[in-house]
């Protein structure tokens, strides 16, 4: 065995590793350009996601309210959340449900959720979404069999500022017997 070589005392320097400021700026500029080009394609995806989230939330709420009405022997209602609640301004008329909805125990039997009645569930609708009910009514009452009082109900859900022909548009249709369907070609028709 030979002894290890003796160092001359000066440390051996290897080339510095890392990025220069110019390389970093070029990389950031390229990423910014790619993000700018990709952003418009994400808009449609986000709109479809918001509509789908609200449609599934409405469908789930309707099934929940129906099961609660059967369990409680009636006395359950669904009401839209009022305009200007938590900064939401997409529910100015009775047929606009864009702020969301609540399910309550309808203790006074008037078919709507009034102040003081126990709230069983609340759904705040996603932002930048227009949810419109086919009839101008802010409430849905359910009887002891879980059926809605009155005729069928239809909702249209579209991204804000768009119309029913938008690819993201959906409809939530409820028959008078309580069957709930989500359709891709709104509006809902009786049945």
C-alpha positions in Angstrom: 0.0 0.0 0.0 1.1 3.4 -0.8 0.4 6.4 1.4 -2.1 8.9 0.0 -0.6 11.8 -1.9 0.3 14.9 0.1 -1.7 18.0 -0.6 0.2 21.1 -1.6 -1.9 23.2 0.8 -4.1 24.9 -1.8 -7.7 23.8 -1.9 -9.0 22.4 -5.1 -11.9 24.4 -6.5 -14.5 23.0 -8.6 -16.6 25.1 -10.9 -19.5 26.8 -9.1 -22.8 25.1 -9.7 -26.2 26.8 -10.0 -28.1 29.2 -12.2 -27.1 32.7 -13.2 -29.6 35.5 -12.8 -30.0 35.7 -16.6 -30.8 32.0 -16.9 -33.4 32.4 -14.1 -35.0 35.4 -15.7 -35.3 33.6 -19.1 -36.9 30.6 -17.4 -39.4 32.7 -15.6 -40.2 34.6 -18.8 -40.8 31.4 -20.7 -43.1 30.1 -17.9 -45.0 33.4 -17.9 -45.6 33.1 -21.7 -46.7 29.5 -21.4 -49.1 30.4 -18.6 -50.6 33.2 -20.6 -51.2 31.0 -23.6 -52.8 28.2 -21.4 -55.0 30.4 -19.3 -57.9 30.8 -21.7 -58.3 27.0 -22.1 -58.7 26.7 -18.3 -61.6 29.1 -18.3 -64.0 26.6 -19.9 -62.8 23.9 -17.5 -63.4 26.1 -14.5 -66.9 27.1 -15.7 -67.9 23.4 -16.3 -66.5 22.5 -12.9 -68.6 25.3 -11.2 -71.8 24.3 -13.0 -71.2 20.6 -12.2 -70.6 21.3 -8.5 -73.8 23.4 -8.2 -75.8 20.8 -10.2 -74.6 18.0 -7.9 -75.2 20.1 -4.8 -78.8 20.8 -5.9 -79.4 17.2 -6.8 -78.0 16.1 -3.4 -80.0 18.7 -1.6 -83.3 17.6 -3.3 -82.6 14.0 -2.3 -81.7 15.0 1.2 -84.8 17.1 1.6 -87.0 14.3 0.3 -85.5 11.7 2.7 -86.0 14.2 5.6 -89.6 14.9 4.6 -90.3 11.1 4.6 -88.5 10.6 7.9 -90.3 13.6 9.6 -93.7 13.0 8.0 -93.5 16.2 6.0 -92.7 19.6 7.3 -89.6 20.2 5.2 -88.9 23.0 2.8 -86.1 24.3 0.6 -85.6 28.0 0.2 -83.2 30.1 -1.8 -80.6 32.1 0.0 -81.5 35.8 -0.2 -79.6 38.2 -2.4 -76.8 40.2 -0.8 -76.1 37.3 1.7 -72.4 37.0 2.2 -71.7 39.5 -0.7 -73.6 37.3 -3.2 -75.6 39.4 -5.8 -76.8 36.8 -8.2 -80.2 36.1 -6.7 -82.1 39.4 -7.1 -85.5 37.9 -8.1 -87.5 35.0 -6.8 -86.5 32.7 -9.7 -82.8 33.4 -9.2 -81.1 30.9 -6.9 -77.5 31.9 -7.6 -76.6 32.5 -3.9 -77.5 29.0 -2.9 -80.3 27.4 -0.8 -81.2 26.0 2.6 -83.2 23.0 3.8 -85.2 23.7 6.9 -87.8 22.1 9.2 -91.0 23.9 8.1 -92.5 24.1 11.6 -95.3 26.5 10.7 -96.3 24.4 7.5 -96.2 27.3 5.1 -93.8 25.6 2.6 -90.9 28.0 3.1 -88.0 28.5 5.5 -88.7 31.4 7.9 -86.5 33.0 10.5 -86.3 30.9 13.5 -87.1 27.6 11.8 -84.3 25.0 12.2 -81.9 24.8 9.3 -81.1 21.2 8.4 -78.6 21.9 5.5 -77.1 24.9 3.7 -75.5 25.0 0.2 -73.7 28.2 -0.9 -73.5 28.2 -4.7 -70.2 28.6 -6.4 -69.4 32.2 -7.6 -69.8 33.5 -11.2 -72.8 31.2 -11.8 -76.4 31.9 -12.7 -79.0 29.4 -11.3 -82.6 30.1 -12.4 -85.7 28.2 -11.4 -88.3 27.6 -14.2 -91.1 29.1 -12.1 -90.8 32.3 -10.1 -90.8 30.8 -6.6 -88.2 31.1 -3.9 -89.4 28.0 -2.0 -90.0 24.3 -2.5 -92.3 22.4 0.0 -92.2 18.7 0.4 -95.0 16.5 1.7 -94.9 13.5 4.0 -94.2 11.2 1.0 -91.2 13.3 0.0 -92.9 14.6 -3.1 -92.7 18.3 -4.0 -95.9 20.3 -3.5 -97.1 21.5 -6.9 -96.0 20.6 -10.4 -92.5 19.6 -11.7 -89.6 21.9 -11.1 -86.7 22.9 -13.4 -83.5 24.7 -12.8 -81.0 26.0 -15.4 -77.3 26.5 -14.4 -75.0 28.5 -16.6 -71.8 30.4 -16.2 -72.4 34.1 -15.4 -73.0 36.1 -18.6 -73.5 33.0 -20.8 -76.7 31.4 -22.2 -78.3 27.9 -22.4 -76.3 27.1 -25.6 -73.0 27.3 -23.6 -71.3 23.8 -23.4 -71.1 24.1 -19.6 -74.9 24.7 -19.2 -76.9 22.1 -17.3 -80.4 21.6 -16.1 -81.7 20.0 -12.9 -85.2 18.6 -13.4 -87.5 17.3 -10.7 -90.7 15.5 -11.4 -93.7 16.0 -9.1 -93.0 12.5 -7.8 -89.5 13.5 -6.7 -87.3 12.0 -9.5 -84.3 14.2 -10.0 -82.3 14.3 -13.3 -79.3 16.4 -14.3 -79.4 17.1 -18.1 -76.9 18.6 -20.5 -79.4 20.2 -22.7 -81.5 22.6 -20.6 -84.2 23.8 -20.1 -86.2 21.1 -18.3 -89.6 20.0 -19.7 -92.5 18.5 -17.7 -92.1 14.9 -16.9 
